[in-house]
Amino acid sequence: MMRNKIRLEDFKLRLFIDTNVLIDYIEGFDKKQSVAFLNLFRSKFRKKAKINDIELVTSDYVLWEFYGHSKEELYVQKLVKDHSYGYIAANKECRNGSFRHADLLCMRKFGKEIKEKLERIKKEEIIYPESLVGKNIPGFSEVIEDILCSSKFSYKDAIVLASAYFTQAHILITRDEQHFSQSRIDDLEGAIKSWVKPSQIKIMKPSNFDTLDKVKREYKKWFCEQNSNKVIGKVIKHFPKKNVIEIKCKKGCAIKEGDFIYIVKFFNKNDIGKFCFQIPKKNGNFKDARTKKPIIKGEHITVKIPSRYSYGKQKRWKDAWAFIATL
Protein backbone atom coordinates (compact mmCIF):
# COMPACT_ATOMS: atom_id res chain seq x y z
CA MET A 1 0.00 0.00 0.00
CA MET A 2 1.25 3.48 -0.91
CA ARG A 3 1.61 5.56 2.24
CA ASN A 4 -0.29 8.84 2.36
CA LYS A 5 2.07 11.13 4.26
CA ILE A 6 1.22 14.22 6.26
CA ARG A 7 3.08 17.48 5.68
CA LEU A 8 3.69 20.44 7.95
CA GLU A 9 1.30 22.55 5.84
CA ASP A 10 -1.47 19.98 6.42
CA PHE A 11 -1.74 21.37 9.95
CA LYS A 12 -2.30 24.92 8.70
CA LEU A 13 -5.89 26.08 8.34
CA ARG A 14 -6.07 29.15 6.10
CA LEU A 15 -8.98 31.58 6.43
CA PHE A 16 -9.44 34.12 3.64
CA ILE A 17 -10.85 37.43 4.89
CA ASP A 18 -13.41 39.13 2.65
CA THR A 19 -13.65 42.91 2.29
CA ASN A 20 -16.79 43.30 4.42
CA VAL A 21 -15.12 41.57 7.40
CA LEU A 22 -12.06 43.79 7.04
CA ILE A 23 -14.29 46.89 6.92
CA ASP A 24 -16.22 45.85 10.02
CA TYR A 25 -13.01 45.26 11.97
CA ILE A 26 -11.21 48.46 11.03
CA GLU A 27 -14.31 50.66 11.39
CA GLY A 28 -15.39 48.91 14.62
CA PHE A 29 -18.76 47.70 13.28
CA ASP A 30 -20.48 44.44 14.25
CA LYS A 31 -18.39 44.01 17.39
CA LYS A 32 -19.97 40.69 18.33
CA GLN A 33 -18.84 39.06 15.08
CA SER A 34 -16.08 40.46 12.84
CA VAL A 35 -14.33 42.47 15.55
CA ALA A 36 -14.55 39.69 18.14
CA PHE A 37 -13.32 37.17 15.55
CA LEU A 38 -10.28 39.14 14.37
CA ASN A 39 -9.33 40.25 17.88
CA LEU A 40 -8.68 36.58 18.72
CA PHE A 41 -5.88 36.53 16.14
CA ARG A 42 -3.90 39.54 17.31
CA SER A 43 -0.28 38.45 17.65
CA LYS A 44 -0.11 38.89 21.42
CA PHE A 45 -3.07 36.53 21.95
CA ARG A 46 -2.24 33.84 19.36
CA LYS A 47 0.45 31.98 21.28
CA LYS A 48 -1.37 32.15 24.58
CA ALA A 49 -4.58 30.86 22.96
CA LYS A 50 -2.69 28.06 21.14
CA ILE A 51 -4.11 28.87 17.71
CA ASN A 52 -0.84 29.22 15.81
CA ASP A 53 -1.95 26.61 13.27
CA ILE A 54 -4.59 28.99 11.87
CA GLU A 55 -3.53 31.64 9.34
CA LEU A 56 -5.61 34.62 8.22
CA VAL A 57 -4.90 35.79 4.69
CA THR A 58 -6.34 38.23 2.20
CA SER A 59 -5.26 39.58 -1.18
CA ASP A 60 -4.29 42.87 -2.75
CA TYR A 61 -7.70 42.86 -4.51
CA VAL A 62 -9.48 42.92 -1.14
CA LEU A 63 -7.27 45.78 0.03
CA TRP A 64 -8.06 47.73 -3.15
CA GLU A 65 -11.78 47.18 -2.62
CA PHE A 66 -11.33 48.42 0.94
CA TYR A 67 -9.66 51.56 -0.45
CA GLY A 68 -12.63 52.12 -2.78
CA HIS A 69 -15.20 51.68 -0.03
CA SER A 70 -13.33 53.86 2.46
CA LYS A 71 -12.77 56.61 -0.08
CA GLU A 72 -16.51 56.79 -0.70
CA GLU A 73 -17.27 56.83 3.03
CA LEU A 74 -14.84 59.68 3.61
CA TYR A 75 -16.34 61.60 0.69
CA VAL A 76 -19.84 61.16 2.14
CA GLN A 77 -18.62 62.57 5.46
CA LYS A 78 -17.10 65.54 3.63
CA LEU A 79 -20.37 66.25 1.77
CA VAL A 80 -22.34 66.17 5.01
CA LYS A 81 -19.87 68.28 6.96
CA ASP A 82 -18.67 70.81 4.37
CA HIS A 83 -21.52 70.99 1.85
CA SER A 84 -24.65 70.52 4.02
CA TYR A 85 -25.76 67.30 2.30
CA GLY A 86 -28.08 64.88 4.04
CA TYR A 87 -26.76 61.29 4.25
CA ILE A 88 -29.19 59.97 1.62
CA ALA A 89 -28.28 62.73 -0.83
CA ALA A 90 -24.57 62.34 -0.04
CA ASN A 91 -24.66 58.61 -0.74
CA LYS A 92 -26.53 59.21 -3.99
CA GLU A 93 -23.95 61.82 -5.03
CA CYS A 94 -21.14 59.45 -4.09
CA ARG A 95 -22.48 56.64 -6.31
CA ASN A 96 -21.78 58.54 -9.52
CA GLY A 97 -18.06 58.33 -8.70
CA SER A 98 -17.13 61.82 -9.87
CA PHE A 99 -15.99 63.17 -6.48
CA ARG A 100 -16.76 66.62 -7.89
CA HIS A 101 -16.56 68.35 -4.49
CA ALA A 102 -13.06 67.00 -3.74
CA ASP A 103 -9.81 68.17 -5.30
CA LEU A 104 -6.63 66.09 -5.67
CA LEU A 105 -5.28 67.37 -2.35
CA CYS A 106 -8.42 66.11 -0.65
CA MET A 107 -8.16 62.72 -2.40
CA ARG A 108 -4.55 62.35 -1.26
CA LYS A 109 -5.72 63.13 2.28
CA PHE A 110 -8.33 60.36 1.96
CA GLY A 111 -5.65 57.97 0.73
CA LYS A 112 -3.32 58.75 3.61
CA GLU A 113 -6.10 58.22 6.15
CA ILE A 114 -7.06 54.87 4.61
CA LYS A 115 -3.46 53.71 4.50
CA GLU A 116 -3.06 54.52 8.20
CA LYS A 117 -6.10 52.35 8.95
CA LEU A 118 -4.62 49.42 7.06
CA GLU A 119 -1.34 49.81 8.93
CA ARG A 120 -3.26 48.77 12.02
CA ILE A 121 -3.68 45.18 10.86
CA LYS A 122 -0.02 45.03 9.84
CA LYS A 123 1.15 46.19 13.27
CA GLU A 124 -1.16 43.74 15.05
CA GLU A 125 -0.08 40.94 12.68
CA ILE A 126 -3.63 39.67 12.30
CA ILE A 127 -4.08 39.29 8.56
CA TYR A 128 -1.33 38.62 6.04
CA PRO A 129 -2.06 40.19 2.63
CA GLU A 130 -0.69 38.20 -0.29
CA SER A 131 0.04 40.00 -3.56
CA LEU A 132 -1.41 37.95 -6.40
CA VAL A 133 -0.67 40.55 -9.06
CA GLY A 134 3.03 40.66 -8.28
CA LYS A 135 3.29 36.88 -8.46
CA ASN A 136 1.90 36.79 -12.00
CA ILE A 137 0.10 33.52 -11.23
CA PRO A 138 -0.67 31.38 -14.29
CA GLY A 139 -4.39 30.75 -14.67
CA PHE A 140 -5.61 33.52 -12.35
CA SER A 141 -7.26 35.61 -15.08
CA GLU A 142 -8.63 32.50 -16.78
CA VAL A 143 -10.32 31.31 -13.58
CA ILE A 144 -11.97 34.71 -13.05
CA GLU A 145 -13.21 34.68 -16.62
CA ASP A 146 -14.57 31.15 -16.24
CA ILE A 147 -16.38 32.11 -13.02
CA LEU A 148 -18.01 35.08 -14.76
CA CYS A 149 -19.04 32.89 -17.71
CA SER A 150 -20.37 30.01 -15.60
CA SER A 151 -22.06 31.55 -12.58
CA LYS A 152 -24.12 34.37 -11.07
CA PHE A 153 -21.09 35.90 -9.34
CA SER A 154 -20.36 39.60 -9.92
CA TYR A 155 -16.88 40.49 -11.16
CA LYS A 156 -15.90 41.70 -7.68
CA ASP A 157 -17.07 38.48 -6.05
CA ALA A 158 -15.36 36.43 -8.77
CA ILE A 159 -12.05 38.15 -8.00
CA VAL A 160 -12.46 37.52 -4.26
CA LEU A 161 -13.34 33.86 -4.84
CA ALA A 162 -10.39 33.34 -7.19
CA SER A 163 -8.13 35.13 -4.69
CA ALA A 164 -9.21 32.73 -1.94
CA TYR A 165 -8.45 29.78 -4.21
CA PHE A 166 -5.02 31.03 -5.33
CA THR A 167 -3.93 31.89 -1.79
CA GLN A 168 -4.71 28.22 -0.99
CA ALA A 169 -7.33 29.18 1.59
CA HIS A 170 -9.64 26.52 2.97
CA ILE A 171 -12.43 28.78 4.19
CA LEU A 172 -13.69 32.14 2.93
CA ILE A 173 -14.88 34.28 5.86
CA THR A 174 -17.57 36.69 4.67
CA ARG A 175 -20.80 38.36 5.72
CA ASP A 176 -22.14 38.25 2.15
CA GLU A 177 -23.78 34.85 2.47
CA GLN A 178 -26.30 35.64 -0.26
CA HIS A 179 -23.44 36.24 -2.73
CA PHE A 180 -21.11 33.48 -1.56
CA SER A 181 -23.57 30.67 -0.87
CA GLN A 182 -22.08 27.19 -0.67
CA SER A 183 -24.58 25.98 -3.27
CA ARG A 184 -23.27 28.55 -5.76
CA ILE A 185 -19.72 27.34 -5.28
CA ASP A 186 -20.73 23.69 -5.47
CA ASP A 187 -22.50 24.47 -8.78
CA LEU A 188 -19.13 25.52 -10.21
CA GLU A 189 -17.82 21.95 -9.86
CA GLY A 190 -17.33 20.62 -13.36
CA ALA A 191 -18.43 23.89 -14.98
CA ILE A 192 -14.96 25.44 -14.89
CA LYS A 193 -12.20 23.63 -16.72
CA SER A 194 -9.36 25.73 -15.28
CA TRP A 195 -10.51 25.34 -11.68
CA VAL A 196 -9.83 21.87 -10.38
CA LYS A 197 -11.82 21.80 -7.12
CA PRO A 198 -13.87 24.93 -6.42
CA SER A 199 -15.83 23.15 -3.67
CA GLN A 200 -12.64 22.77 -1.60
CA ILE A 201 -13.35 26.28 -0.32
CA LYS A 202 -16.05 26.51 2.32
CA ILE A 203 -18.02 29.67 3.07
CA MET A 204 -18.41 30.64 6.72
CA LYS A 205 -19.39 33.69 8.77
CA PRO A 206 -17.25 35.56 11.32
CA SER A 207 -19.70 34.36 13.97
CA ASN A 208 -18.43 30.80 13.42
CA PHE A 209 -15.07 31.95 14.84
CA ASP A 210 -15.95 34.73 17.29
CA THR A 211 -14.97 32.84 20.47
CA LEU A 212 -11.89 30.79 21.25
CA ASP A 213 -13.97 27.65 21.81
CA LYS A 214 -15.56 28.04 18.36
CA VAL A 215 -12.18 28.60 16.72
CA LYS A 216 -10.73 25.42 18.23
CA ARG A 217 -13.85 23.42 17.45
CA GLU A 218 -13.83 24.49 13.79
CA TYR A 219 -10.10 23.77 13.55
CA LYS A 220 -10.55 20.26 14.93
CA LYS A 221 -13.45 19.62 12.53
CA TRP A 222 -11.40 20.86 9.57
CA PHE A 223 -8.28 18.90 10.55
CA CYS A 224 -10.19 15.65 10.94
CA GLU A 225 -11.99 16.11 7.60
CA GLN A 226 -8.76 16.94 5.77
CA ASN A 227 -6.34 14.47 7.32
CA SER A 228 -8.17 11.41 8.68
CA ASN A 229 -7.37 9.54 5.46
CA LYS A 230 -3.64 9.99 6.19
CA VAL A 231 -3.77 8.22 9.58
CA ILE A 232 -1.63 5.06 9.49
CA GLY A 233 -2.24 3.89 13.05
CA LYS A 234 -3.29 4.61 16.59
CA VAL A 235 -1.48 4.80 19.91
CA ILE A 236 -3.16 2.06 21.95
CA LYS A 237 -0.92 2.36 25.01
CA HIS A 238 1.35 4.96 26.57
CA PHE A 239 3.92 4.07 29.22
CA PRO A 240 4.97 7.50 30.58
CA LYS A 241 7.51 6.15 33.06
CA LYS A 242 9.40 4.40 30.27
CA ASN A 243 8.51 7.13 27.77
CA VAL A 244 7.27 4.46 25.37
CA ILE A 245 4.18 4.36 23.13
CA GLU A 246 2.58 1.34 21.48
CA ILE A 247 1.18 1.88 17.99
CA LYS A 248 -1.10 -0.46 16.09
CA CYS A 249 -1.21 0.29 12.37
CA LYS A 250 -4.21 0.03 10.10
CA LYS A 251 -4.42 -3.00 7.84
CA GLY A 252 -1.86 -2.74 5.07
CA CYS A 253 0.18 -0.05 6.86
CA ALA A 254 3.52 -0.41 8.64
CA ILE A 255 6.20 1.69 10.33
CA LYS A 256 9.89 1.19 9.62
CA GLU A 257 13.27 2.40 10.86
CA GLY A 258 14.08 5.93 9.74
CA ASP A 259 10.43 6.98 9.30
CA PHE A 260 9.42 10.37 10.65
CA ILE A 261 6.24 9.98 12.68
CA TYR A 262 3.71 12.61 13.75
CA ILE A 263 1.71 11.82 16.88
CA VAL A 264 -1.47 13.93 17.09
CA LYS A 265 -4.19 14.12 19.73
CA PHE A 266 -6.88 16.60 20.70
CA PHE A 267 -6.80 17.16 24.46
CA ASN A 268 -9.70 18.65 26.45
CA LYS A 269 -11.84 18.00 23.37
CA ASN A 270 -10.35 20.65 21.08
CA ASP A 271 -6.75 21.54 22.08
CA ILE A 272 -4.36 19.96 19.59
CA GLY A 273 -1.20 18.31 20.87
CA LYS A 274 1.38 17.06 18.39
CA PHE A 275 5.02 16.14 18.00
CA CYS A 276 7.24 14.66 15.33
CA PHE A 277 10.16 12.28 15.85
CA GLN A 278 12.21 9.83 13.83
CA ILE A 279 12.01 6.08 14.40
CA PRO A 280 15.49 5.17 15.71
CA LYS A 281 17.81 2.86 13.82
CA LYS A 282 19.44 -0.13 15.49
CA ASN A 283 19.41 1.12 19.08
CA GLY A 284 16.93 -1.41 20.48
CA ASN A 285 14.15 1.12 21.15
CA PHE A 286 11.98 0.11 18.16
CA LYS A 287 10.35 -3.26 18.86
CA ASP A 288 7.60 -5.66 17.89
CA ALA A 289 4.83 -5.14 20.48
CA ARG A 290 4.17 -8.89 20.83
CA THR A 291 7.65 -10.43 20.79
CA LYS A 292 9.38 -7.41 22.45
CA LYS A 293 12.27 -7.93 20.02
CA PRO A 294 13.95 -5.15 17.98
CA ILE A 295 12.67 -4.95 14.40
CA ILE A 296 13.27 -3.05 11.18
CA LYS A 297 9.61 -2.80 10.18
CA GLY A 298 6.33 -3.62 11.87
CA GLU A 299 2.55 -3.17 11.98
CA HIS A 300 2.21 -3.42 15.77
CA ILE A 301 5.17 -1.79 17.46
CA THR A 302 6.50 -0.08 20.55
CA VAL A 303 8.94 2.79 20.36
CA LYS A 304 10.66 5.06 22.86
CA ILE A 305 9.85 8.71 22.21
CA PRO A 306 12.15 11.64 23.01
CA SER A 307 11.94 12.68 26.67
CA ARG A 308 10.90 16.22 25.76
CA TYR A 309 7.54 14.82 24.59
CA SER A 310 6.67 13.21 27.90
CA TYR A 311 4.12 15.41 29.66
CA GLY A 312 3.17 13.35 32.67
CA LYS A 313 -0.43 12.84 33.79
CA GLN A 314 -1.84 15.86 32.00
CA LYS A 315 -0.84 14.58 28.56
CA ARG A 316 -1.10 10.89 27.89
CA TRP A 317 -0.81 9.94 24.25
CA LYS A 318 -3.15 6.93 24.37
CA ASP A 319 -5.73 7.15 21.52
CA ALA A 320 -3.55 9.59 19.56
CA TRP A 321 -3.29 9.27 15.79
CA ALA A 322 -0.04 8.28 14.12
CA PHE A 323 0.97 9.72 10.74
CA ILE A 324 3.96 9.15 8.48
CA ALA A 325 5.50 12.61 8.04
CA THR A 326 7.24 14.15 5.08
CA LEU A 327 9.61 16.94 6.09
JOBEL-V768278 format. One record per run of one state. SS is the DSSP state (helix for helix, strand for strand, loop for the rest). FROM is the first residue (numbers start at 1). LEN is the number of residues. Records with the same first field share a line. If there is no record, write none. Layout:
SS=FROM-LEN, FROM-LEN
This chain:
loop=1-5, 12-1, 18-1, 28-3, 40-3, 50-4, 83-4, 96-8, 125-3, 131-1, 136-4, 151-4, 167-4, 174-8, 188-10, 201-1, 205-1, 210-2, 240-4, 250-5, 257-3, 268-3, 279-7, 289-5, 295-2, 299-1, 305-2, 310-2, 315-6, 327-1
strand=6-2, 13-5, 54-6, 128-3, 171-3, 202-3, 231-9, 244-6, 255-2, 260-8, 271-8, 286-3, 294-1, 297-2, 300-5, 321-6
helix=8-4, 19-9, 31-9, 43-7, 60-23, 87-9, 104-21, 132-4, 140-11, 155-12, 182-6, 198-3, 206-4, 212-19, 307-3, 312-3
